[in-house]
Amino acid sequence: MKVGSLPKSALKVLDRLVIEGPLTPNQIAKKSKLAPRTVAHALRQLRNYQLCKRRANLLDMRAPLYYANIDRLTEVDIDLNRLRLEQRLFFRI
């Protein structure tokens, strides 16, 4: 897997999931200031690489929760701090 092939939006979404834990797509869009359609595409790409997982949201079954797959991140040895510097992604927490 080549992490460099992921767009910045996918890396930004992945970073949000690692920092803040399980979020709905709308929450991700608001916190990362990305369009909902961009977030949906980024989540699809991250799921294809198995970098994030989806689970049912028991509070609102219409909006699933997404969370980072930490095991997979360590398996492919992705260092998010290094990625932030390489991609020049700096976020406000």
N, C-alpha and C positions, 0 to 999 in steps of 0.2 A: 504494500500500500504506500502510495506516495502522498504524504500530507500536503505537499506543495501544490498538488492538483486541486485541493479544496479551495473554493473561493473565500475571500475575506469574510463574507457574510456568514458562511458556515463556521469559520473559526470563531467569529464573534458570538454566535449562538452557542457553540461548544463552551466557550469561556464563561458565558452567563450561566450555563447549566452546572459547570464545575463550581463556580463561586456561590451560586444561590440555591442549588439543589433543584428538586422537581418543580417545573413550571409548566403552565399551559402555553400554547402557541401565542395567545393574545398577550399574556404577561411578558413573554420573551420579546414580542414586538414592541411593547411599550417601554420596557427597560433598556432595550438595545437601540431603540429609535430606528427600527427597520420596518419596512412594509410587511403586512401579514403574509402576502404572497411570497416575498423573499424569505421569510422565516419558514414557511411551509416547504419551500424548495430546499433550504438549508437542512431542515430536519430530515427530509427524504434522503439527501446525500449522506448525512451522518448515520442514518439508520442503515443505508446500504453498506457502509464501512463498519457497521456495528459499533460505532463510537457513542451512540446514545440509544436508550431504550424507551419504550412507551408502555405506560400502564394506565389502568382505568382510574379515573378521578371519582372517588366515591361521593364527593360533595356535588359534582356536576358531571353527569355521565356524558354530556355533549362535548366536553372539552377534555381530552386525555392529558395526562401529565407526562412530560418527558424529563429524563434525567440522564446524566453522563454515565457511561459504562466505564467506570474507573479501572476495572480489570483489563478491559481491552486497551485502554490508554496506556497502561503500564506494559501490556504485552507487546504493543507496537512501539513502545518507548517514545511516547510523545511528551515532550516537555513544553507545557503551555507557556512558561515564562520565556523560553527561547523563541517560541513561535510569535509571541507578542512583539518581541524585539525585531525579529526578522520581517514580520508583516507590518510593522509599525502600527500595531493595534494597541491603543492605550485607552483604558476605560475608567470611568468614574465609578467608584463603589459606594 
